[in-house]
């Protein structure tokens, strides 16, 4: 499977990771707008281990929605959730969505 990107969120395929379950399905929330990258259809769970979030998709796929991006389908499997960063002369910063 290939990495999947929606705005500043990137999902990287991984092997199954044992982590602490998170009780929501929001992958990221915008600091300025409050818009959310969230799962709206399908069966999945989020978990966290050592500051990294993981997504496990149980159904054939789930729908990842965001107010400013086209919804995309995430296939069944295990994914590491990362927020992309970029370098500026002042240092690293998270990509603004």
FIZALO-388229 format. One record per atom (N, C-alpha, C, O): atom name; x, y, z; residue in one letter. Coordinates in pm, whole numbers. Example, Ala and Ser with C-alpha at 12.3 -4.5 7.8 and 13.67 -1.06 7.14 Angstrom:
BEGIN
<lummar a="N" X="1319" Y="-569" Z="780" r="A"/>
<lummar a="CA" X="1230" Y="-450" Z="780" r="A"/>
<lummar a="C" X="1320" Y="-330" Z="780" r="A"/>
<lummar a="O" X="1424" Y="-332" Z="846" r="A"/>
<lummar a="N" X="1285" Y="-225" Z="708" r="S"/>
<lummar a="CA" X="1367" Y="-106" Z="714" r="S"/>
<lummar a="C" X="1290" Y="3" Z="787" r="S"/>
<lummar a="O" X="1341" Y="114" Z="804" r="S"/>
end
This chain:
BEGIN
<lummar a="N" X="84" Y="-119" Z="0" r="X"/>
<lummar a="CA" X="0" Y="0" Z="0" r="X"/>
<lummar a="C" X="88" Y="125" Z="0" r="X"/>
<lummar a="O" X="198" Y="125" Z="55" r="X"/>
<lummar a="N" X="38" Y="228" Z="-62" r="X"/>
<lummar a="CA" X="109" Y="356" Z="-74" r="X"/>
<lummar a="C" X="62" Y="451" Z="36" r="X"/>
<lummar a="O" X="-49" Y="437" Z="86" r="X"/>
<lummar a="N" X="147" Y="548" Z="74" r="X"/>
<lummar a="CA" X="103" Y="652" Z="167" r="X"/>
<lummar a="C" X="-18" Y="726" Z="109" r="X"/>
<lummar a="O" X="-33" Y="737" Z="-13" r="X"/>
<lummar a="N" X="-103" Y="778" Z="198" r="X"/>
<lummar a="CA" X="-222" Y="852" Z="157" r="X"/>
<lummar a="C" X="-215" Y="989" Z="225" r="X"/>
<lummar a="O" X="-184" Y="999" Z="344" r="X"/>
<lummar a="N" X="-243" Y="1095" Z="148" r="X"/>
<lummar a="CA" X="-233" Y="1231" Z="201" r="X"/>
<lummar a="C" X="-363" Y="1305" Z="183" r="X"/>
<lummar a="O" X="-427" Y="1297" Z="78" r="X"/>
<lummar a="N" X="-401" Y="1379" Z="287" r="X"/>
<lummar a="CA" X="-513" Y="1473" Z="279" r="X"/>
<lummar a="C" X="-469" Y="1600" Z="352" r="X"/>
<lummar a="O" X="-460" Y="1600" Z="475" r="X"/>
<lummar a="N" X="-442" Y="1707" Z="276" r="X"/>
<lummar a="CA" X="-393" Y="1830" Z="338" r="X"/>
<lummar a="C" X="-261" Y="1803" Z="409" r="X"/>
<lummar a="O" X="-168" Y="1750" Z="349" r="X"/>
<lummar a="N" X="-252" Y="1841" Z="536" r="X"/>
<lummar a="CA" X="-128" Y="1823" Z="612" r="X"/>
<lummar a="C" X="-119" Y="1688" Z="682" r="X"/>
<lummar a="O" X="-20" Y="1661" Z="750" r="X"/>
<lummar a="N" X="-220" Y="1602" Z="666" r="X"/>
<lummar a="CA" X="-219" Y="1469" Z="727" r="X"/>
<lummar a="C" X="-170" Y="1367" Z="625" r="X"/>
<lummar a="O" X="-216" Y="1365" Z="511" r="X"/>
<lummar a="N" X="-77" Y="1283" Z="667" r="X"/>
<lummar a="CA" X="-31" Y="1174" Z="581" r="X"/>
<lummar a="C" X="-45" Y="1043" Z="659" r="X"/>
<lummar a="O" X="-10" Y="1036" Z="777" r="X"/>
<lummar a="N" X="-97" Y="941" Z="592" r="X"/>
<lummar a="CA" X="-112" Y="808" Z="651" r="X"/>
<lummar a="C" X="-9" Y="716" Z="585" r="X"/>
<lummar a="O" X="-4" Y="705" Z="463" r="X"/>
<lummar a="N" X="71" Y="651" Z="668" r="X"/>
<lummar a="CA" X="175" Y="561" Z="619" r="X"/>
<lummar a="C" X="140" Y="419" Z="658" r="X"/>
<lummar a="O" X="110" Y="393" Z="775" r="X"/>
<lummar a="N" X="142" Y="325" Z="564" r="X"/>
<lummar a="CA" X="110" Y="186" Z="598" r="X"/>
<lummar a="C" X="214" Y="129" Z="695" r="X"/>
<lummar a="O" X="334" Y="152" Z="678" r="X"/>
<lummar a="N" X="167" Y="56" Z="795" r="X"/>
<lummar a="CA" X="256" Y="-5" Z="895" r="X"/>
<lummar a="C" X="205" Y="-144" Z="929" r="X"/>
<lummar a="O" X="93" Y="-181" Z="894" r="X"/>
<lummar a="N" X="290" Y="-219" Z="997" r="X"/>
<lummar a="CA" X="247" Y="-345" Z="1055" r="X"/>
<lummar a="C" X="163" Y="-313" Z="1179" r="X"/>
<lummar a="O" X="175" Y="-204" Z="1234" r="X"/>
<lummar a="N" X="81" Y="-404" Z="1222" r="X"/>
<lummar a="CA" X="-4" Y="-383" Z="1339" r="X"/>
<lummar a="C" X="79" Y="-340" Z="1460" r="X"/>
<lummar a="O" X="183" Y="-399" Z="1489" r="X"/>
<lummar a="N" X="32" Y="-235" Z="1529" r="X"/>
<lummar a="CA" X="100" Y="-181" Z="1646" r="X"/>
<lummar a="C" X="6" Y="-191" Z="1766" r="X"/>
<lummar a="O" X="-109" Y="-150" Z="1758" r="X"/>
<lummar a="N" X="55" Y="-244" Z="1877" r="X"/>
<lummar a="CA" X="-23" Y="-249" Z="2000" r="X"/>
<lummar a="C" X="-10" Y="-114" Z="2068" r="X"/>
<lummar a="O" X="99" Y="-73" Z="2107" r="X"/>
<lummar a="N" X="-123" Y="-43" Z="2084" r="X"/>
<lummar a="CA" X="-121" Y="91" Z="2139" r="X"/>
<lummar a="C" X="-250" Y="116" Z="2218" r="X"/>
<lummar a="O" X="-343" Y="36" Z="2214" r="X"/>
<lummar a="N" X="-253" Y="227" Z="2290" r="X"/>
<lummar a="CA" X="-368" Y="264" Z="2373" r="X"/>
<lummar a="C" X="-478" Y="323" Z="2287" r="X"/>
<lummar a="O" X="-455" Y="420" Z="2215" r="X"/>
<lummar a="N" X="-599" Y="265" Z="2293" r="X"/>
<lummar a="CA" X="-711" Y="311" Z="2212" r="X"/>
<lummar a="C" X="-750" Y="454" Z="2249" r="X"/>
<lummar a="O" X="-750" Y="491" Z="2367" r="X"/>
<lummar a="N" X="-785" Y="534" Z="2147" r="X"/>
<lummar a="CA" X="-833" Y="672" Z="2163" r="X"/>
<lummar a="C" X="-983" Y="670" Z="2137" r="X"/>
<lummar a="O" X="-1027" Y="609" Z="2040" r="X"/>
<lummar a="N" X="-1064" Y="737" Z="2222" r="X"/>
<lummar a="CA" X="-1210" Y="726" Z="2209" r="X"/>
<lummar a="C" X="-1276" Y="818" Z="2106" r="X"/>
<lummar a="O" X="-1392" Y="855" Z="2124" r="X"/>
<lummar a="N" X="-1207" Y="856" Z="2000" r="X"/>
<lummar a="CA" X="-1266" Y="938" Z="1895" r="X"/>
<lummar a="C" X="-1204" Y="898" Z="1762" r="X"/>
<lummar a="O" X="-1110" Y="818" Z="1757" r="X"/>
<lummar a="N" X="-1257" Y="955" Z="1653" r="X"/>
<lummar a="CA" X="-1207" Y="923" Z="1519" r="X"/>
<lummar a="C" X="-1162" Y="1049" Z="1446" r="X"/>
<lummar a="O" X="-1180" Y="1059" Z="1324" r="X"/>
<lummar a="N" X="-1104" Y="1145" Z="1518" r="X"/>
<lummar a="CA" X="-1049" Y="1267" Z="1458" r="X"/>
<lummar a="C" X="-898" Y="1252" Z="1449" r="X"/>
<lummar a="O" X="-830" Y="1239" Z="1550" r="X"/>
<lummar a="N" X="-845" Y="1254" Z="1325" r="X"/>
<lummar a="CA" X="-702" Y="1237" Z="1304" r="X"/>
<lummar a="C" X="-625" Y="1364" Z="1335" r="X"/>
<lummar a="O" X="-514" Y="1358" Z="1387" r="X"/>
<lummar a="N" X="-683" Y="1481" Z="1304" r="X"/>
<lummar a="CA" X="-617" Y="1609" Z="1330" r="X"/>
<lummar a="C" X="-722" Y="1719" Z="1331" r="X"/>
<lummar a="O" X="-825" Y="1710" Z="1264" r="X"/>
<lummar a="N" X="-694" Y="1824" Z="1408" r="X"/>
<lummar a="CA" X="-783" Y="1939" Z="1417" r="X"/>
<lummar a="C" X="-702" Y="2065" Z="1391" r="X"/>
<lummar a="O" X="-594" Y="2084" Z="1448" r="X"/>
<lummar a="N" X="-753" Y="2153" Z="1303" r="X"/>
<lummar a="CA" X="-685" Y="2277" Z="1270" r="X"/>
<lummar a="C" X="-681" Y="2371" Z="1389" r="X"/>
<lummar a="O" X="-782" Y="2392" Z="1456" r="X"/>
<lummar a="N" X="-565" Y="2429" Z="1415" r="X"/>
<lummar a="CA" X="-549" Y="2521" Z="1527" r="X"/>
<lummar a="C" X="-618" Y="2655" Z="1501" r="X"/>
<lummar a="O" X="-666" Y="2718" Z="1595" r="X"/>
<lummar a="N" X="-623" Y="2699" Z="1376" r="X"/>
<lummar a="CA" X="-682" Y="2829" Z="1343" r="X"/>
<lummar a="C" X="-830" Y="2816" Z="1310" r="X"/>
<lummar a="O" X="-913" Y="2887" Z="1367" r="X"/>
<lummar a="N" X="-865" Y="2726" Z="1219" r="X"/>
<lummar a="CA" X="-1003" Y="2715" Z="1171" r="X"/>
<lummar a="C" X="-1088" Y="2619" Z="1253" r="X"/>
<lummar a="O" X="-1210" Y="2632" Z="1256" r="X"/>
<lummar a="N" X="-1025" Y="2524" Z="1321" r="X"/>
<lummar a="CA" X="-1101" Y="2422" Z="1394" r="X"/>
<lummar a="C" X="-1152" Y="2310" Z="1305" r="X"/>
<lummar a="O" X="-1218" Y="2218" Z="1352" r="X"/>
<lummar a="N" X="-1120" Y="2318" Z="1174" r="X"/>
<lummar a="CA" X="-1162" Y="2210" Z="1083" r="X"/>
<lummar a="C" X="-1093" Y="2081" Z="1123" r="X"/>
<lummar a="O" X="-982" Y="2082" Z="1177" r="X"/>
<lummar a="N" X="-1159" Y="1969" Z="1096" r="X"/>
<lummar a="CA" X="-1107" Y="1839" Z="1140" r="X"/>
<lummar a="C" X="-1090" Y="1741" Z="1025" r="X"/>
<lummar a="O" X="-1171" Y="1737" Z="932" r="X"/>
<lummar a="N" X="-983" Y="1663" Z="1032" r="X"/>
<lummar a="CA" X="-967" Y="1545" Z="947" r="X"/>
<lummar a="C" X="-1026" Y="1432" Z="1031" r="X"/>
<lummar a="O" X="-968" Y="1391" Z="1131" r="X"/>
<lummar a="N" X="-1144" Y="1382" Z="989" r="X"/>
<lummar a="CA" X="-1212" Y="1283" Z="1072" r="X"/>
<lummar a="C" X="-1273" Y="1173" Z="987" r="X"/>
<lummar a="O" X="-1306" Y="1193" Z="870" r="X"/>
<lummar a="N" X="-1288" Y="1057" Z="1049" r="X"/>
<lummar a="CA" X="-1346" Y="942" Z="981" r="X"/>
<lummar a="C" X="-1497" Y="950" Z="995" r="X"/>
<lummar a="O" X="-1549" Y="965" Z="1106" r="X"/>
<lummar a="N" X="-1568" Y="940" Z="882" r="X"/>
<lummar a="CA" X="-1713" Y="957" Z="886" r="X"/>
<lummar a="C" X="-1792" Y="832" Z="848" r="X"/>
<lummar a="O" X="-1910" Y="822" Z="881" r="X"/>
<lummar a="N" X="-1730" Y="738" Z="781" r="X"/>
<lummar a="CA" X="-1799" Y="615" Z="739" r="X"/>
<lummar a="C" X="-1705" Y="498" Z="753" r="X"/>
<lummar a="O" X="-1584" Y="512" Z="733" r="X"/>
<lummar a="N" X="-1759" Y="382" Z="787" r="X"/>
<lummar a="CA" X="-1678" Y="262" Z="800" r="X"/>
<lummar a="C" X="-1642" Y="235" Z="945" r="X"/>
<lummar a="O" X="-1674" Y="314" Z="1034" r="X"/>
<lummar a="N" X="-1574" Y="123" Z="968" r="X"/>
<lummar a="CA" X="-1539" Y="81" Z="1104" r="X"/>
<lummar a="C" X="-1387" Y="89" Z="1120" r="X"/>
<lummar a="O" X="-1311" Y="26" Z="1046" r="X"/>
<lummar a="N" X="-1345" Y="168" Z="1220" r="X"/>
<lummar a="CA" X="-1202" Y="187" Z="1245" r="X"/>
<lummar a="C" X="-1182" Y="230" Z="1390" r="X"/>
<lummar a="O" X="-1278" Y="260" Z="1461" r="X"/>
<lummar a="N" X="-1056" Y="231" Z="1432" r="X"/>
<lummar a="CA" X="-1023" Y="285" Z="1564" r="X"/>
<lummar a="C" X="-888" Y="355" Z="1557" r="X"/>
<lummar a="O" X="-800" Y="318" Z="1479" r="X"/>
<lummar a="N" X="-874" Y="456" Z="1642" r="X"/>
<lummar a="CA" X="-748" Y="527" Z="1657" r="X"/>
<lummar a="C" X="-683" Y="483" Z="1786" r="X"/>
<lummar a="O" X="-750" Y="450" Z="1884" r="X"/>
<lummar a="N" X="-550" Y="482" Z="1786" r="X"/>
<lummar a="CA" X="-476" Y="450" Z="1907" r="X"/>
<lummar a="C" X="-350" Y="536" Z="1909" r="X"/>
<lummar a="O" X="-314" Y="599" Z="1809" r="X"/>
<lummar a="N" X="-283" Y="537" Z="2025" r="X"/>
<lummar a="CA" X="-164" Y="620" Z="2041" r="X"/>
<lummar a="C" X="-58" Y="544" Z="2119" r="X"/>
<lummar a="O" X="-89" Y="474" Z="2217" r="X"/>
<lummar a="N" X="67" Y="558" Z="2075" r="X"/>
<lummar a="CA" X="179" Y="497" Z="2145" r="X"/>
<lummar a="C" X="300" Y="589" Z="2130" r="X"/>
<lummar a="O" X="337" Y="625" Z="2018" r="X"/>
<lummar a="N" X="358" Y="628" Z="2241" r="X"/>
<lummar a="CA" X="479" Y="712" Z="2241" r="X"/>
<lummar a="C" X="462" Y="839" Z="2158" r="X"/>
<lummar a="O" X="554" Y="879" Z="2086" r="X"/>
<lummar a="N" X="345" Y="902" Z="2167" r="X"/>
<lummar a="CA" X="321" Y="1028" Z="2097" r="X"/>
<lummar a="C" X="285" Y="1015" Z="1950" r="X"/>
<lummar a="O" X="269" Y="1117" Z="1882" r="X"/>
<lummar a="N" X="272" Y="894" Z="1900" r="X"/>
<lummar a="CA" X="236" Y="871" Z="1760" r="X"/>
<lummar a="C" X="97" Y="808" Z="1754" r="X"/>
<lummar a="O" X="67" Y="717" Z="1831" r="X"/>
<lummar a="N" X="13" Y="856" Z="1663" r="X"/>
<lummar a="CA" X="-122" Y="802" Z="1644" r="X"/>
<lummar a="C" X="-121" Y="695" Z="1536" r="X"/>
<lummar a="O" X="-45" Y="701" Z="1439" r="X"/>
<lummar a="N" X="-207" Y="596" Z="1556" r="X"/>
<lummar a="CA" X="-222" Y="486" Z="1460" r="X"/>
<lummar a="C" X="-369" Y="466" Z="1430" r="X"/>
<lummar a="O" X="-454" Y="482" Z="1517" r="X"/>
<lummar a="N" X="-398" Y="432" Z="1305" r="X"/>
<lummar a="CA" X="-534" Y="406" Z="1260" r="X"/>
<lummar a="C" X="-542" Y="261" Z="1215" r="X"/>
<lummar a="O" X="-460" Y="214" Z="1137" r="X"/>
<lummar a="N" X="-642" Y="191" Z="1267" r="X"/>
<lummar a="CA" X="-669" Y="55" Z="1220" r="X"/>
<lummar a="C" X="-806" Y="55" Z="1154" r="X"/>
<lummar a="O" X="-906" Y="88" Z="1218" r="X"/>
<lummar a="N" X="-811" Y="20" Z="1027" r="X"/>
<lummar a="CA" X="-935" Y="14" Z="950" r="X"/>
<lummar a="C" X="-981" Y="-130" Z="946" r="X"/>
<lummar a="O" X="-913" Y="-216" Z="891" r="X"/>
<lummar a="N" X="-1099" Y="-156" Z="1004" r="X"/>
<lummar a="CA" X="-1154" Y="-291" Z="1009" r="X"/>
<lummar a="C" X="-1243" Y="-322" Z="888" r="X"/>
<lummar a="O" X="-1240" Y="-433" Z="835" r="X"/>
<lummar a="N" X="-1322" Y="-224" Z="845" r="X"/>
<lummar a="CA" X="-1411" Y="-245" Z="731" r="X"/>
<lummar a="C" X="-1329" Y="-243" Z="602" r="X"/>
<lummar a="O" X="-1209" Y="-216" Z="604" r="X"/>
<lummar a="N" X="-1394" Y="-270" Z="490" r="X"/>
<lummar a="CA" X="-1323" Y="-270" Z="362" r="X"/>
<lummar a="C" X="-1253" Y="-136" Z="339" r="X"/>
<lummar a="O" X="-1144" Y="-131" Z="282" r="X"/>
<lummar a="N" X="-1317" Y="-28" Z="383" r="X"/>
<lummar a="CA" X="-1257" Y="105" Z="375" r="X"/>
<lummar a="C" X="-1330" Y="197" Z="472" r="X"/>
<lummar a="O" X="-1437" Y="164" Z="523" r="X"/>
<lummar a="N" X="-1271" Y="314" Z="497" r="X"/>
<lummar a="CA" X="-1336" Y="420" Z="574" r="X"/>
<lummar a="C" X="-1324" Y="548" Z="494" r="X"/>
<lummar a="O" X="-1239" Y="559" Z="406" r="X"/>
<lummar a="N" X="-1408" Y="645" Z="525" r="X"/>
<lummar a="CA" X="-1406" Y="773" Z="454" r="X"/>
<lummar a="C" X="-1342" Y="877" Z="545" r="X"/>
<lummar a="O" X="-1387" Y="898" Z="658" r="X"/>
<lummar a="N" X="-1238" Y="943" Z="495" r="X"/>
<lummar a="CA" X="-1170" Y="1051" Z="566" r="X"/>
<lummar a="C" X="-1221" Y="1183" Z="510" r="X"/>
<lummar a="O" X="-1200" Y="1213" Z="392" r="X"/>
<lummar a="N" X="-1288" Y="1262" Z="595" r="X"/>
<lummar a="CA" X="-1350" Y="1387" Z="552" r="X"/>
<lummar a="C" X="-1281" Y="1508" Z="615" r="X"/>
<lummar a="O" X="-1220" Y="1498" Z="721" r="X"/>
<lummar a="N" X="-1292" Y="1622" Z="546" r="X"/>
<lummar a="CA" X="-1239" Y="1750" Z="594" r="X"/>
<lummar a="C" X="-1318" Y="1859" Z="523" r="X"/>
<lummar a="O" X="-1355" Y="1844" Z="407" r="X"/>
<lummar a="N" X="-1342" Y="1969" Z="592" r="X"/>
<lummar a="CA" X="-1424" Y="2076" Z="537" r="X"/>
<lummar a="C" X="-1365" Y="2141" Z="412" r="X"/>
<lummar a="O" X="-1440" Y="2194" Z="330" r="X"/>
<lummar a="N" X="-1233" Y="2139" Z="395" r="X"/>
<lummar a="CA" X="-1170" Y="2207" Z="282" r="X"/>
<lummar a="C" X="-1109" Y="2113" Z="178" r="X"/>
<lummar a="O" X="-1047" Y="2159" Z="82" r="X"/>
<lummar a="N" X="-1125" Y="1982" Z="196" r="X"/>
<lummar a="CA" X="-1068" Y="1885" Z="104" r="X"/>
<lummar a="C" X="-1174" Y="1785" Z="61" r="X"/>
<lummar a="O" X="-1273" Y="1763" Z="131" r="X"/>
<lummar a="N" X="-1152" Y="1725" Z="-54" r="X"/>
<lummar a="CA" X="-1240" Y="1619" Z="-100" r="X"/>
<lummar a="C" X="-1222" Y="1499" Z="-7" r="X"/>
<lummar a="O" X="-1110" Y="1465" Z="30" r="X"/>
<lummar a="N" X="-1332" Y="1434" Z="31" r="X"/>
<lummar a="CA" X="-1325" Y="1314" Z="114" r="X"/>
<lummar a="C" X="-1253" Y="1204" Z="37" r="X"/>
<lummar a="O" X="-1269" Y="1191" Z="-85" r="X"/>
<lummar a="N" X="-1173" Y="1125" Z="109" r="X"/>
<lummar a="CA" X="-1099" Y="1017" Z="44" r="X"/>
<lummar a="C" X="-1124" Y="886" Z="118" r="X"/>
<lummar a="O" X="-1154" Y="885" Z="237" r="X"/>
<lummar a="N" X="-1111" Y="778" Z="45" r="X"/>
<lummar a="CA" X="-1131" Y="644" Z="99" r="X"/>
<lummar a="C" X="-996" Y="588" Z="148" r="X"/>
<lummar a="O" X="-896" Y="594" Z="77" r="X"/>
<lummar a="N" X="-997" Y="534" Z="268" r="X"/>
<lummar a="CA" X="-878" Y="471" Z="326" r="X"/>
<lummar a="C" X="-905" Y="321" Z="331" r="X"/>
<lummar a="O" X="-1001" Y="279" Z="395" r="X"/>
<lummar a="N" X="-823" Y="239" Z="266" r="X"/>
<lummar a="CA" X="-849" Y="95" Z="263" r="X"/>
<lummar a="C" X="-817" Y="26" Z="396" r="X"/>
<lummar a="O" X="-745" Y="80" Z="480" r="X"/>
<lummar a="N" X="-872" Y="-91" Z="411" r="X"/>
<lummar a="CA" X="-851" Y="-174" Z="530" r="X"/>
<lummar a="C" X="-701" Y="-193" Z="554" r="X"/>
<lummar a="O" X="-623" Y="-211" Z="460" r="X"/>
<lummar a="N" X="-663" Y="-188" Z="681" r="X"/>
<lummar a="CA" X="-523" Y="-208" Z="717" r="X"/>
<lummar a="C" X="-484" Y="-122" Z="835" r="X"/>
<lummar a="O" X="-569" Y="-61" Z="901" r="X"/>
<lummar a="N" X="-355" Y="-118" Z="861" r="X"/>
<lummar a="CA" X="-299" Y="-43" Z="973" r="X"/>
<lummar a="C" X="-216" Y="72" Z="918" r="X"/>
<lummar a="O" X="-139" Y="55" Z="824" r="X"/>
<lummar a="N" X="-233" Y="190" Z="978" r="X"/>
<lummar a="CA" X="-172" Y="313" Z="929" r="X"/>
<lummar a="C" X="-114" Y="396" Z="1043" r="X"/>
<lummar a="O" X="-173" Y="404" Z="1150" r="X"/>
<lummar a="N" X="2" Y="456" Z="1019" r="X"/>
<lummar a="CA" X="58" Y="554" Z="1111" r="X"/>
<lummar a="C" X="9" Y="691" Z="1064" r="X"/>
<lummar a="O" X="16" Y="722" Z="945" r="X"/>
<lummar a="N" X="-40" Y="772" Z="1158" r="X"/>
<lummar a="CA" X="-92" Y="904" Z="1126" r="X"/>
<lummar a="C" X="17" Y="1007" Z="1158" r="X"/>
<lummar a="O" X="63" Y="1015" Z="1272" r="X"/>
<lummar a="N" X="56" Y="1085" Z="1059" r="X"/>
<lummar a="CA" X="158" Y="1188" Z="1079" r="X"/>
<lummar a="C" X="105" Y="1322" Z="1029" r="X"/>
<lummar a="O" X="28" Y="1328" Z="933" r="X"/>
<lummar a="N" X="148" Y="1429" Z="1095" r="X"/>
<lummar a="CA" X="120" Y="1564" Z="1049" r="X"/>
<lummar a="C" X="249" Y="1612" Z="983" r="X"/>
<lummar a="O" X="355" Y="1614" Z="1046" r="X"/>
<lummar a="N" X="240" Y="1650" Z="856" r="X"/>
<lummar a="CA" X="360" Y="1688" Z="782" r="X"/>
<lummar a="C" X="419" Y="1818" Z="835" r="X"/>
<lummar a="O" X="347" Y="1909" Z="878" r="X"/>
<lummar a="N" X="551" Y="1825" Z="832" r="X"/>
<lummar a="CA" X="623" Y="1945" Z="876" r="X"/>
<lummar a="C" X="709" Y="1996" Z="762" r="X"/>
<lummar a="O" X="740" Y="1923" Z="668" r="X"/>
<lummar a="N" X="746" Y="2123" Z="772" r="X"/>
<lummar a="CA" X="834" Y="2182" Z="673" r="X"/>
<lummar a="C" X="937" Y="2269" Z="744" r="X"/>
<lummar a="O" X="913" Y="2319" Z="853" r="X"/>
<lummar a="N" X="1051" Y="2285" Z="679" r="X"/>
<lummar a="CA" X="1158" Y="2363" Z="739" r="X"/>
<lummar a="C" X="1151" Y="2508" Z="693" r="X"/>
<lummar a="O" X="1130" Y="2536" Z="575" r="X"/>
<lummar a="N" X="1169" Y="2599" Z="788" r="X"/>
<lummar a="CA" X="1183" Y="2742" Z="761" r="X"/>
<lummar a="C" X="1309" Y="2788" Z="831" r="X"/>
<lummar a="O" X="1357" Y="2719" Z="921" r="X"/>
<lummar a="N" X="1364" Y="2903" Z="793" r="X"/>
<lummar a="CA" X="1486" Y="2949" Z="860" r="X"/>
<lummar a="C" X="1473" Y="2956" Z="1013" r="X"/>
<lummar a="O" X="1572" Y="2940" Z="1084" r="X"/>
<lummar a="N" X="1353" Y="2980" Z="1062" r="X"/>
<lummar a="CA" X="1330" Y="2987" Z="1207" r="X"/>
<lummar a="C" X="1326" Y="2847" Z="1270" r="X"/>
<lummar a="O" X="1329" Y="2835" Z="1392" r="X"/>
<lummar a="N" X="1318" Y="2743" Z="1188" r="X"/>
<lummar a="CA" X="1313" Y="2604" Z="1237" r="X"/>
<lummar a="C" X="1197" Y="2529" Z="1174" r="X"/>
<lummar a="O" X="1128" Y="2580" Z="1086" r="X"/>
<lummar a="N" X="1177" Y="2407" Z="1220" r="X"/>
<lummar a="CA" X="1070" Y="2320" Z="1167" r="X"/>
<lummar a="C" X="935" Y="2369" Z="1217" r="X"/>
<lummar a="O" X="922" Y="2418" Z="1329" r="X"/>
<lummar a="N" X="833" Y="2355" Z="1131" r="X"/>
<lummar a="CA" X="696" Y="2386" Z="1171" r="X"/>
<lummar a="C" X="602" Y="2289" Z="1103" r="X"/>
<lummar a="O" X="634" Y="2234" Z="997" r="X"/>
<lummar a="N" X="485" Y="2269" Z="1163" r="X"/>
<lummar a="CA" X="386" Y="2183" Z="1102" r="X"/>
<lummar a="C" X="326" Y="2254" Z="982" r="X"/>
<lummar a="O" X="305" Y="2375" Z="984" r="X"/>
<lummar a="N" X="296" Y="2178" Z="876" r="X"/>
<lummar a="CA" X="236" Y="2234" Z="755" r="X"/>
<lummar a="C" X="99" Y="2287" Z="790" r="X"/>
<lummar a="O" X="20" Y="2217" Z="854" r="X"/>
<lummar a="N" X="68" Y="2409" Z="749" r="X"/>
<lummar a="CA" X="-65" Y="2468" Z="774" r="X"/>
<lummar a="C" X="-161" Y="2416" Z="669" r="X"/>
<lummar a="O" X="-131" Y="2415" Z="550" r="X"/>
<lummar a="N" X="-276" Y="2374" Z="714" r="X"/>
<lummar a="CA" X="-377" Y="2318" Z="624" r="X"/>
<lummar a="C" X="-481" Y="2422" Z="593" r="X"/>
<lummar a="O" X="-575" Y="2395" Z="519" r="X"/>
end
